[in-house]
Amino acid sequence: AEEGDEDDCELPEGLARLLEQEEKVIRPHQEPVEVINLGTEGDRKEVKVGASLKENVKEKLIGLLREYVDVFAWSYQDMPGLDTNVVVHKLPLKPECPPVKQKMRRTRPD
């Protein structure tokens, strides 16, 4: 290929489309939310509600959540029948293989 203006060369349609897709940055959809406290200032029970909801729908939803606030588990203490095998995190280490302490790795402050 000769050196010169890159605008002179045309790419096949399929290749051009693939290049356009590669340049796009895929980001997760993030809906704007509003944090609502269903408890008191001392005992905060926060839920997130979509900020794009219509005002009357949002008021009805918040009213429903306030009515049934005792149904939700806000901490592990609110779930007495929960199996600790599900909640507790354990590392499957063999007793005959003690963990190895690695040297501390320092990183630059910047």
C-alpha positions as CSV (number, residue, x, y, z in Angstrom):
1,A,0.0,0.0,0.0
2,E,1.2,3.5,-0.8
3,E,1.7,6.0,1.9
4,G,-0.7,8.8,1.7
5,D,-4.1,9.9,2.8
6,E,-6.0,7.1,4.7
7,D,-9.3,8.5,3.6
8,D,-8.6,7.2,0.0
9,C,-8.9,3.6,1.0
10,E,-12.3,2.0,1.4
11,L,-12.9,-1.0,3.7
12,P,-15.4,-3.7,2.9
13,E,-18.7,-3.1,4.6
14,G,-18.4,-6.1,7.0
15,L,-14.9,-5.1,8.1
16,A,-15.9,-1.5,8.7
17,R,-18.9,-2.7,10.8
18,L,-16.6,-5.0,12.9
19,L,-14.1,-2.1,13.4
20,E,-17.0,0.2,14.6
21,Q,-18.2,-2.5,17.1
22,E,-14.7,-3.0,18.4
23,E,-14.4,0.8,19.1
24,K,-17.6,0.8,21.1
25,V,-17.2,0.6,24.9
26,I,-19.9,-1.6,26.4
27,R,-21.1,-0.4,29.8
28,P,-23.8,-1.9,32.0
29,H,-27.1,-0.1,32.0
30,Q,-27.3,2.1,35.1
31,E,-30.7,3.5,35.9
32,P,-30.7,6.6,38.2
33,V,-32.0,5.6,41.6
34,E,-33.2,7.4,44.7
35,V,-32.3,6.1,48.2
36,I,-35.4,6.0,50.5
37,N,-35.1,5.4,54.3
38,L,-37.9,3.2,55.5
39,G,-36.7,3.3,59.2
40,T,-35.7,6.1,61.5
41,E,-32.5,8.2,61.5
42,G,-31.1,6.0,64.3
43,D,-32.2,2.7,62.7
44,R,-31.7,3.3,58.9
45,K,-33.4,0.8,56.6
46,E,-32.5,2.0,53.1
47,V,-33.9,0.8,49.8
48,K,-33.2,2.1,46.3
49,V,-36.1,3.1,44.1
50,G,-35.9,4.0,40.4
51,A,-35.8,7.8,40.0
52,S,-37.4,7.6,36.6
53,L,-40.7,6.2,38.0
54,K,-43.8,8.4,37.7
55,E,-44.4,10.3,40.9
56,N,-47.7,8.6,41.8
57,V,-46.2,5.1,41.1
58,K,-43.2,6.0,43.3
59,E,-45.5,7.2,46.2
60,K,-47.5,4.0,46.0
61,L,-44.4,1.8,46.0
62,I,-42.9,3.7,48.9
63,G,-46.2,3.4,50.8
64,L,-46.2,-0.4,50.1
65,L,-42.6,-0.8,51.3
66,R,-43.3,1.2,54.5
67,E,-46.4,-1.0,55.2
68,Y,-44.4,-4.2,54.8
69,V,-41.1,-3.0,56.3
70,D,-41.2,-5.8,58.9
71,V,-41.1,-8.5,56.1
72,F,-37.6,-7.6,55.0
73,A,-34.4,-8.9,56.6
74,W,-32.2,-5.9,57.2
75,S,-29.3,-7.9,58.9
76,Y,-28.3,-11.5,59.6
77,Q,-29.8,-11.2,63.1
78,D,-33.2,-10.8,61.4
79,M,-32.7,-14.3,59.8
80,P,-32.5,-16.7,62.8
81,G,-33.2,-19.8,60.7
82,L,-30.5,-19.1,58.2
83,D,-28.0,-22.0,57.7
84,T,-24.5,-20.8,58.6
85,N,-23.0,-23.0,55.9
86,V,-24.6,-20.6,53.4
87,V,-23.5,-17.4,55.2
88,V,-20.1,-18.1,56.6
89,H,-17.1,-17.9,54.3
90,K,-14.4,-20.6,54.7
91,L,-11.3,-21.4,52.8
92,P,-10.8,-25.1,52.2
93,L,-7.3,-25.5,53.6
94,K,-5.6,-28.8,54.3
95,P,-4.3,-29.1,57.8
96,E,-1.0,-30.6,56.6
97,C,-0.4,-27.6,54.4
98,P,0.1,-24.5,56.5
99,P,-0.5,-21.2,54.7
100,V,2.6,-19.4,53.4
101,K,3.1,-15.8,54.5
102,Q,4.1,-13.7,51.5
103,K,6.4,-10.7,51.7
104,M,4.7,-7.3,51.8
105,R,4.4,-5.7,48.5
106,R,4.7,-1.9,48.6
107,T,3.1,0.2,45.9
108,R,3.9,3.7,44.9
109,P,1.7,6.4,46.6
110,D,0.6,7.9,43.3
